[in-house]
Amino acid sequence: MSKAERLIEMMITINAKKDFTAGELAKEFSVSKRTILRDLQELEQADFPLYSEVGAAGGYHVLRERILPPIAFSESEAMAVFFACQALQYYRDLPFEQETISVLKKFLNCLPLDVQNSITQIQNKVVFWIPDRHCDSPLLKAMFLIVINRHAATIRYSSTYSESTRTIIPVGLYAMNGLWYCPAYCTAAEQIRVFRVDRIKEIIEEKPYPKGKYPIPASIQEYLEKTEVKNDYHMKIELTDIGVKRCESECLLANGLKTFSTGGGIIDMEINHAALEWVADYILPFGNNATVLEPAELINLMRQKIYELHKHYCTSENISVSEAVNNLV
């Protein structure tokens, strides 16, 4: 084994250990202790995060921020890594935002010039576009660590209508349409609720919770799969051509969209109760380019929102809608 190969193998071995001695490595790599000490000194000079302790119980330890050993990529694999990073760039909030930028710079700088040029061309021609629907989520990284550590959290949460303090046991995190969501078991409601991470104003306390005490799915994938098949309502919405074009860009509604050769289309699909409010808010600006046929719960929700808008813009009970519009003009 050459010295370069030994150093790479040593980095892999050290990353897998919590602590070690020079003698242990010397025995494992079949070299002298003096050789191992020189190798460790070279790794430290290359900024590998090691620290040593002298004495009978001493040895070497790896700092928490470990550096991974070099990995060889084929050109296609390099393209795949770039695509993975490219898919995240339009999310303004990421658990490790600065690290994502740093890793992409390091990665590109290590590639041959011709591969860098190929990736630049891809960057100019292909993009994973996320609609610009953004709310700052300053506690995203903290929530990410709570989820990964399988801890419970007491949070101060600001919903649409009120602010409250809740203790939650997160199932996981998922991103959709530019926003981050955290499905979690709420101990006050005694059921799983979905919390928007940007609405978490403060994490008051974080602590472990007894495993198996709360009925939560084992993974976020399991939760999302169950949510997809949970259909509370049959929804039908007639659309004009303009309505069809708007719905084509929204993944949830596009799944149930059917277009007609004569023009227009219809959304015909099953949805769960939690989606009603979102659908009403999304469809409301369509005006007469969308007509909700069912369910009755969605129709009533649309009527309620229209009535609230009418009250907001009409200062007198005697003023008609047409008069209110004329006053605005």
C-alpha positions as CSV (number, residue, x, y, z in Angstrom):
1,M,0.0,0.0,0.0
2,S,1.4,3.4,-1.0
3,K,1.5,6.3,1.4
4,A,-1.3,8.1,-0.4
5,E,-3.5,5.0,-0.2
6,R,-2.6,4.6,3.4
7,L,-3.6,8.2,4.3
8,I,-7.0,7.8,2.6
9,E,-7.6,4.5,4.3
10,M,-6.6,6.1,7.6
11,M,-9.1,8.9,7.1
12,I,-11.8,6.4,6.5
13,T,-10.8,4.4,9.6
14,I,-10.5,7.5,11.9
15,N,-13.9,8.8,10.8
16,A,-15.4,5.5,12.0
17,K,-13.8,5.7,15.4
18,K,-14.5,7.9,18.4
19,D,-11.0,7.7,19.7
20,F,-7.8,5.7,19.1
21,T,-4.1,5.5,19.8
22,A,-1.2,5.6,17.5
23,G,-0.3,2.1,18.5
24,E,-3.7,0.8,17.5
25,L,-3.4,2.3,14.1
26,A,0.2,1.0,13.7
27,K,-1.0,-2.5,14.4
28,E,-4.0,-2.2,12.0
29,F,-1.9,-0.8,9.1
30,S,1.1,-3.0,9.8
31,V,3.5,-0.1,10.0
32,S,5.7,1.4,12.8
33,K,4.2,3.7,15.4
34,R,6.7,6.4,14.2
35,T,5.2,6.1,10.7
36,I,1.7,6.5,12.0
37,L,2.7,9.6,14.0
38,R,4.1,11.2,10.9
39,D,0.9,10.3,9.0
40,L,-1.3,11.8,11.7
41,Q,0.9,15.0,11.7
42,E,0.3,15.3,7.9
43,L,-3.5,14.9,8.4
44,E,-3.5,17.6,11.0
45,Q,-1.6,19.9,8.7
46,A,-4.3,19.2,6.1
47,D,-6.9,20.5,8.6
48,F,-8.2,17.1,9.5
49,P,-10.0,17.7,12.9
50,L,-7.8,15.8,15.4
51,Y,-6.8,16.6,18.9
52,S,-4.5,14.5,21.2
53,E,-4.2,13.9,24.9
54,V,-1.0,12.9,26.6
55,G,-0.7,10.4,29.5
56,A,-1.5,6.8,30.2
57,A,-5.2,7.2,29.2
58,G,-4.4,9.6,26.3
59,G,-4.7,9.2,22.6
60,Y,-6.3,10.8,19.6
61,H,-9.8,12.0,19.2
62,V,-11.8,13.2,16.2
63,L,-13.7,16.5,16.6
64,R,-17.4,16.6,16.1
65,E,-17.0,18.4,12.7
66,R,-15.3,15.5,11.0
67,I,-13.8,15.8,7.5
68,L,-14.8,13.0,5.1
69,P,-12.1,11.2,3.1
70,P,-11.7,11.9,-0.6
71,I,-14.2,10.2,-2.9
72,A,-13.6,9.6,-6.6
73,F,-16.5,10.5,-9.0
74,S,-17.1,9.6,-12.6
75,E,-18.2,12.5,-14.9
76,S,-21.8,11.2,-14.8
77,E,-21.7,11.0,-11.0
78,A,-20.4,14.6,-10.8
79,M,-23.3,15.7,-13.0
80,A,-25.7,13.8,-10.7
81,V,-24.3,15.6,-7.6
82,F,-24.6,19.0,-9.3
83,F,-28.2,18.2,-10.2
84,A,-29.0,17.4,-6.6
85,C,-27.6,20.7,-5.4
86,Q,-29.3,22.6,-8.3
87,A,-32.6,21.2,-7.2
88,L,-32.2,23.0,-3.8
89,Q,-31.0,26.4,-4.9
90,Y,-34.5,28.0,-5.2
91,Y,-35.3,27.0,-1.6
92,R,-34.2,30.2,0.2
93,D,-34.3,28.3,3.6
94,L,-32.3,25.1,4.0
95,P,-31.2,23.4,7.3
96,F,-27.5,23.8,6.1
97,E,-27.7,26.7,3.7
98,Q,-24.2,28.0,4.0
99,E,-22.8,24.5,3.9
100,T,-24.7,23.8,0.7
101,I,-23.1,26.7,-1.0
102,S,-19.7,25.8,0.4
103,V,-19.8,22.2,-0.7
104,L,-20.9,23.1,-4.2
105,K,-17.9,25.5,-4.6
106,K,-15.5,22.9,-3.3
107,F,-17.0,20.3,-5.5
108,L,-16.8,22.3,-8.7
109,N,-13.3,23.6,-8.0
110,C,-12.0,20.0,-7.8
111,L,-13.4,19.0,-11.2
112,P,-11.5,19.1,-14.5
113,L,-12.0,22.3,-16.5
114,D,-13.9,20.6,-19.3
115,V,-16.3,19.0,-16.7
116,Q,-16.7,22.5,-15.1
117,N,-17.6,23.9,-18.5
118,S,-20.2,21.2,-19.1
119,I,-21.8,21.8,-15.7
120,T,-21.9,25.6,-16.4
121,Q,-23.7,24.9,-19.7
122,I,-26.2,22.7,-17.9
123,Q,-26.7,25.4,-15.3
124,N,-27.5,27.9,-18.0
125,K,-30.0,25.6,-19.7
126,V,-31.7,23.5,-17.0
127,V,-33.3,24.7,-13.8
128,F,-35.5,23.1,-11.1
129,W,-37.9,26.0,-10.7
130,I,-39.7,26.5,-7.4
131,P,-42.5,29.1,-7.4
132,D,-41.5,32.2,-5.4
133,R,-43.6,31.5,-2.3
134,H,-41.4,32.2,0.6
135,C,-41.5,33.0,4.3
136,D,-38.4,33.2,6.4
137,S,-37.8,30.1,8.6
138,P,-35.0,31.1,11.0
139,L,-35.7,28.0,13.2
140,L,-35.4,25.5,10.4
141,K,-32.0,24.2,11.3
142,A,-33.0,23.9,15.0
143,M,-36.1,22.0,14.0
144,F,-34.0,19.8,11.7
145,L,-31.7,18.8,14.6
146,I,-34.7,18.1,16.8
147,V,-36.2,15.8,14.2
148,I,-32.9,14.0,13.6
149,N,-32.3,13.6,17.4
150,R,-35.9,12.3,17.8
151,H,-36.6,14.8,20.5
152,A,-39.8,16.5,21.6
153,A,-40.1,20.3,21.5
154,T,-42.1,22.9,23.3
155,I,-42.7,25.7,20.8
156,R,-44.4,29.1,20.6
157,Y,-46.5,28.8,17.4
158,S,-48.4,31.5,15.5
159,S,-51.3,30.1,13.5
160,T,-53.6,32.0,11.2
161,Y,-55.8,33.2,14.0
162,S,-53.9,32.9,17.3
163,E,-50.6,32.2,19.0
164,S,-50.1,29.3,21.4
165,T,-47.6,27.2,23.2
166,R,-47.5,23.6,22.3
167,T,-45.4,20.5,23.0
168,I,-44.9,18.5,19.8
169,I,-43.2,15.2,18.8
170,P,-42.1,15.7,15.2
171,V,-42.6,13.0,12.6
172,G,-40.2,14.7,10.2
173,L,-39.9,17.6,7.8
174,Y,-40.9,18.1,4.2
175,A,-40.7,20.9,1.7
176,M,-43.5,21.8,-0.7
177,N,-44.0,24.9,-2.9
178,G,-41.2,26.7,-1.3
179,L,-42.3,26.2,2.3
180,W,-41.2,23.8,5.0
181,Y,-43.7,21.7,7.0
182,C,-43.4,19.7,10.2
183,P,-46.0,17.0,10.8
184,A,-45.9,16.3,14.6
185,Y,-48.0,14.8,17.4
186,C,-49.5,17.6,19.4
187,T,-49.9,16.6,23.0
188,A,-52.7,19.2,23.5
189,A,-54.7,18.1,20.5
190,E,-53.7,14.4,21.1
191,Q,-53.3,13.9,17.3
192,I,-50.9,14.6,14.5
193,R,-51.0,18.2,13.2
194,V,-49.0,19.8,10.4
195,F,-47.0,22.9,11.5
196,R,-45.5,25.4,9.2
197,V,-41.8,25.9,10.2
198,D,-41.9,29.6,9.4
199,R,-44.7,30.1,11.9
200,I,-42.6,28.6,14.8
201,K,-41.6,31.7,16.6
202,E,-39.6,30.2,19.5
203,I,-38.3,26.8,20.7
204,I,-38.8,27.0,24.4
205,E,-37.6,23.6,25.4
206,E,-36.1,20.5,23.7
207,K,-35.9,17.1,25.4
208,P,-36.1,13.3,24.7
209,Y,-39.4,11.6,24.9
210,P,-40.3,8.0,25.8
211,K,-40.1,5.9,22.7
212,G,-43.4,4.2,21.8
213,K,-45.5,6.5,24.0
214,Y,-47.1,8.5,21.2
215,P,-48.8,7.1,18.0
216,I,-46.5,8.5,15.3
217,P,-45.4,6.9,12.1
218,A,-41.9,5.5,12.0
219,S,-40.8,7.8,9.1
220,I,-41.9,10.9,7.2
221,Q,-42.4,8.7,4.1
222,E,-44.9,6.5,5.9
223,Y,-46.8,9.6,7.1
224,L,-46.9,11.1,3.6
225,E,-48.1,7.9,2.0
226,K,-50.9,7.6,4.5
227,T,-51.9,11.2,3.9
228,E,-52.0,10.7,0.2
229,V,-54.6,7.8,0.5
230,K,-56.7,9.6,3.2
231,N,-59.5,11.0,1.1
232,D,-62.3,12.8,2.9
233,Y,-64.0,14.5,0.0
234,H,-64.7,14.1,-3.7
235,M,-63.9,17.4,-5.3
236,K,-65.1,18.7,-8.7
237,I,-64.1,22.1,-10.1
238,E,-65.0,23.3,-13.6
239,L,-62.4,25.5,-15.3
240,T,-62.1,27.8,-18.2
241,D,-59.0,27.8,-20.4
242,I,-57.4,30.4,-18.1
243,G,-58.3,28.3,-15.1
244,V,-56.7,25.2,-16.7
245,K,-53.5,27.0,-17.3
246,R,-53.3,28.2,-13.7
247,C,-53.9,24.7,-12.3
248,E,-51.4,23.0,-14.6
249,S,-48.6,24.7,-12.6
250,E,-49.9,23.5,-9.2
251,C,-48.8,19.9,-8.6
252,L,-51.7,19.0,-6.2
253,L,-54.5,20.1,-8.5
254,A,-52.7,19.0,-11.7
255,N,-53.0,15.4,-10.5
256,G,-56.8,15.6,-10.9
257,L,-57.0,17.9,-13.9
258,K,-58.7,16.7,-17.1
259,T,-58.8,19.0,-20.1
260,F,-61.5,19.0,-22.8
261,S,-60.9,19.1,-26.6
262,T,-63.6,21.7,-26.9
263,G,-61.7,23.9,-24.3
264,G,-61.6,24.3,-20.6
265,G,-61.4,21.3,-18.2
266,I,-62.3,19.9,-14.8
267,I,-60.6,18.9,-11.6
268,D,-62.0,15.6,-10.5
269,M,-60.2,14.0,-7.5
270,E,-60.3,13.0,-3.9
271,I,-58.8,15.3,-1.3
272,N,-58.5,15.3,2.5
273,H,-60.0,17.7,5.0
274,A,-56.7,19.5,5.7
275,A,-56.5,20.6,2.0
276,L,-59.9,22.4,1.8
277,E,-58.6,25.7,3.2
278,W,-55.6,25.7,0.8
279,V,-57.8,24.9,-2.2
280,A,-60.3,27.6,-1.3
281,D,-57.5,30.2,-1.0
282,Y,-55.9,29.1,-4.3
283,I,-59.1,29.0,-6.3
284,L,-60.6,32.2,-5.0
285,P,-58.5,34.6,-7.2
286,F,-59.6,32.6,-10.3
287,G,-62.9,34.5,-10.2
288,N,-65.4,33.2,-12.8
289,N,-62.6,31.1,-14.4
290,A,-63.4,28.4,-11.8
291,T,-66.7,27.0,-10.5
292,V,-66.7,24.6,-7.5
293,L,-69.3,21.9,-8.0
294,E,-68.5,19.8,-4.9
295,P,-68.0,19.1,-2.1
296,A,-70.5,21.3,-0.3
297,E,-68.0,22.0,2.4
298,L,-65.6,23.7,-0.1
299,I,-68.5,25.7,-1.7
300,N,-69.5,27.0,1.8
301,L,-65.9,27.8,2.5
302,M,-65.6,29.8,-0.7
303,R,-68.9,31.7,0.1
304,Q,-67.5,32.5,3.6
305,K,-64.3,33.9,2.1
306,I,-66.2,36.0,-0.5
307,Y,-68.5,37.3,2.2
308,E,-65.5,38.3,4.4
309,L,-64.0,40.1,1.4
310,H,-67.3,41.9,0.7
311,K,-67.4,43.1,4.3
312,H,-63.8,44.3,4.1
313,Y,-64.3,46.4,1.1
314,C,-68.0,47.5,1.6
315,T,-68.2,50.0,4.5
316,S,-72.0,49.9,4.6
317,E,-74.5,47.1,4.7
318,N,-76.6,48.9,2.1
319,I,-73.9,49.2,-0.5
320,S,-74.0,46.6,-3.3
321,V,-71.1,44.7,-4.7
322,S,-71.3,46.6,-8.0
323,E,-71.2,49.9,-6.1
324,A,-68.3,48.8,-4.0
325,V,-66.4,47.9,-7.2
326,N,-67.2,51.2,-8.8
327,N,-66.0,53.0,-5.6
328,L,-62.7,51.2,-5.9
329,V,-62.3,52.2,-9.5
